[in-house]
Amino acid sequence: MKTPMYDQPISEQQSLQLITEMIQKAKKDVHERGTSSILWGSVIGFCGLVAFAERQWNFYIGFDVWLLALVAIVPQIFISVKEARQRNVVTHMQAAMNNVWLVFGLSIFALMFYFNAVPGITERMLLQEGRQVVEREPITGIEVPFRYFIASSSSLLLLLYAIPTLVTGLTFRFKPMIVGAVLCYCFFAASLFTNSKTDLLFSGLAAICNWLIPGLILRSRYTKEKAALDV
């Protein structure tokens, strides 16, 4: 009578081979793929540079380019779900990283909604109270209704940009992301002393340094490691 496989003793060599295969399989699933970084680096970098170009050379592309940041939430959710399904082993670290980037996307959406909604809401609330803020042209002395805006909105975005990158960089001990996040904080500090047009340039550059370049490096490493593990 043949002994069932699970009743047969496993040799030391077989045990080591099984453990090695499990470790390699887990490595393939654990490794950060850089997809989210590439997505947000491309979108935010493009938005920042285009918005700066519009202000610098006085043209308009026909819509608020920052709306693309809201649209990017959809592929971010798709990426998170797809990568979760492809993984055979989901660790707490992987789940945490997915949640960090997902919350970041939702925070971008909330902040952009805040920037667009609050000025109009503030003006309507003041009008309901019978008040109106006006600004006076210093040369002509003509008074016109004040156009409400969120001061230093780009600075707030720069501060938010560094969070998921620094968390990912520290978690995986990936220096390009740590350096990118530090540069992002430097752009934030500089933006406190510059005009809004320059802040837009900082946003584009921060996205490239903070996400796009580290994301491309991560993706290249992941592809090479995956190819080596599949051999």
C-alpha positions in Angstrom: 0.0 0.0 0.0 1.4 3.4 -1.0 1.9 5.9 1.8 0.1 9.2 1.3 2.4 12.1 0.4 1.6 14.0 3.6 2.6 11.0 5.7 6.1 10.7 4.0 8.9 12.4 5.8 10.5 15.4 4.1 14.2 15.5 3.8 16.3 18.4 5.0 17.1 19.3 1.4 13.5 19.2 0.4 12.5 21.4 3.3 15.2 24.0 2.4 14.0 23.9 -1.2 10.4 24.4 -0.2 11.3 27.3 2.1 13.4 28.9 -0.6 10.6 28.7 -3.1 8.1 30.2 -0.7 10.5 33.1 0.1 11.2 33.8 -3.6 7.4 33.7 -4.3 6.8 36.1 -1.4 9.5 38.4 -2.7 7.9 38.6 -6.1 4.6 39.6 -4.5 6.1 41.9 -1.8 8.3 44.0 -4.1 6.8 47.5 -4.8 6.1 47.8 -8.5 6.3 51.6 -8.8 3.0 51.7 -10.8 1.3 54.2 -8.5 4.4 56.4 -8.4 4.6 56.5 -12.2 0.9 57.3 -12.5 1.0 60.2 -10.1 4.4 61.5 -11.2 3.2 61.7 -14.8 -0.2 63.2 -14.0 0.9 65.8 -11.4 4.1 66.6 -13.3 2.1 67.3 -16.5 -0.5 69.4 -14.7 2.1 71.5 -12.8 4.2 72.2 -15.9 1.2 72.9 -18.1 -0.4 75.2 -15.5 2.9 77.1 -15.2 3.2 77.4 -19.0 -0.3 78.8 -19.2 0.6 81.6 -16.7 4.0 82.2 -18.1 3.0 82.5 -21.8 -0.6 83.6 -21.4 -2.6 80.8 -23.1 -5.4 78.5 -22.0 -5.9 74.9 -23.0 -9.7 75.1 -22.6 -10.2 73.4 -19.2 -8.6 73.3 -15.7 -5.7 70.9 -16.2 -5.8 70.0 -12.6 -9.0 68.1 -13.2 -6.8 65.3 -14.6 -5.6 64.7 -11.0 -9.2 63.8 -10.1 -9.5 61.5 -13.1 -6.3 59.8 -12.0 -8.1 58.4 -9.0 -9.9 55.9 -11.2 -6.8 54.2 -12.6 -5.3 54.3 -9.1 -8.2 52.3 -7.7 -8.0 49.9 -10.7 -4.2 49.4 -10.1 -4.7 48.7 -6.4 -7.4 46.1 -7.0 -5.6 44.5 -9.9 -2.3 44.2 -8.0 -4.2 42.8 -5.0 -5.7 40.1 -7.1 -2.4 39.1 -8.7 -0.7 38.6 -5.4 -0.7 35.1 -4.0 0.4 36.3 -0.6 -0.8 39.7 0.8 1.1 40.9 3.7 0.2 43.6 6.2 2.9 45.8 4.6 1.4 45.4 1.1 -2.1 46.2 2.4 -0.7 49.3 4.2 1.0 50.6 1.1 -2.1 50.1 -1.0 -4.1 52.0 1.6 -1.5 54.8 1.8 -1.7 55.5 -2.0 -5.5 55.1 -2.0 -5.9 57.6 0.8 -3.5 59.9 -0.9 -5.7 59.8 -4.1 -8.8 60.5 -2.0 -7.0 63.4 -0.2 -6.0 64.9 -3.5 -9.7 64.8 -4.6 -10.9 66.3 -1.4 -8.3 69.1 -1.5 -9.0 70.0 -5.1 -12.7 70.0 -4.3 -11.9 72.4 -1.4 -9.9 74.7 -3.6 -12.7 75.0 -6.1 -15.7 75.1 -3.8 -14.7 77.2 -0.8 -14.2 80.6 -2.7 -17.6 80.5 -4.3 -19.3 79.3 -1.1 -17.6 82.1 0.9 -18.8 84.8 -1.5 -22.4 83.5 -1.4 -22.4 83.3 2.4 -21.2 86.9 2.6 -23.8 88.1 0.1 -26.6 86.4 2.1 -25.4 88.4 5.1 -25.6 91.6 3.0 -21.8 92.0 2.8 -19.4 92.1 -0.1 -15.6 92.4 -0.2 -14.2 94.7 -2.9 -10.7 95.5 -4.1 -9.5 98.9 -5.3 -7.3 99.4 -8.4 -4.3 101.4 -7.0 -3.9 103.6 -10.1 -7.5 104.3 -11.1 -9.1 103.9 -7.7 -11.9 101.8 -9.3 -13.5 99.3 -7.0 -14.4 95.8 -8.3 -15.7 92.7 -6.5 -13.0 90.7 -4.8 -12.3 87.4 -6.5 -11.9 84.8 -3.7 -9.1 82.2 -3.8 -7.3 79.8 -1.5 -3.9 81.3 -0.6 -0.8 79.1 -1.1 -2.9 76.2 -2.5 0.1 74.8 -4.3 2.1 74.8 -1.1 -0.5 72.7 0.6 -0.4 70.2 -2.3 3.4 70.1 -2.2 3.1 69.2 1.5 0.7 66.4 0.7 2.7 65.0 -2.2 5.6 64.0 0.0 3.6 61.9 2.4 3.0 58.6 0.4 6.5 58.8 -1.2 8.2 59.1 2.2 6.2 56.3 3.7 6.9 54.0 0.8 10.6 55.0 0.7 11.1 54.4 4.4 9.1 51.2 4.4 11.1 49.6 1.5 14.3 51.5 2.4 14.4 52.9 -1.1 16.7 55.9 -1.2 15.4 57.5 -4.5 11.9 57.9 -2.9 13.3 59.3 0.4 15.4 61.8 -1.5 12.4 62.7 -3.7 10.3 63.3 -0.6 13.0 65.5 1.0 13.2 67.5 -2.2 9.4 67.9 -2.1 9.6 69.3 1.4 12.3 71.7 0.1 10.0 72.8 -2.7 7.3 73.3 -0.1 9.5 75.6 2.0 10.6 77.6 -1.1 7.0 78.0 -2.2 6.2 80.0 1.0 8.3 82.8 -0.4 7.4 82.7 -4.1 4.4 83.7 -6.2 1.7 81.3 -7.3 3.1 81.0 -10.8 6.5 79.7 -9.5 4.6 77.4 -7.1 3.1 75.7 -10.1 6.6 75.0 -11.5 7.6 73.6 -8.1 4.6 71.3 -8.3 5.6 69.9 -11.6 9.2 69.5 -10.7 8.3 67.9 -7.3 6.1 65.3 -9.0 8.9 64.3 -11.3 11.5 64.1 -8.5 9.1 62.7 -6.0 7.3 60.0 -8.0 8.1 59.7 -11.6 11.9 59.1 -11.4 11.7 56.8 -8.3 8.8 55.0 -9.9 10.6 54.3 -13.1 13.6 53.0 -11.1 11.3 50.8 -9.0 9.6 49.5 -12.1 12.8 48.6 -13.8 14.1 46.8 -10.7 10.8 44.9 -10.3 10.8 43.8 -13.9 14.4 42.5 -13.7 13.7 40.7 -10.4 10.5 39.2 -11.7 12.2 37.9 -14.8 15.0 36.4 -12.6 12.5 34.7 -10.3 10.5 33.3 -13.1 13.6 31.6 -14.6 
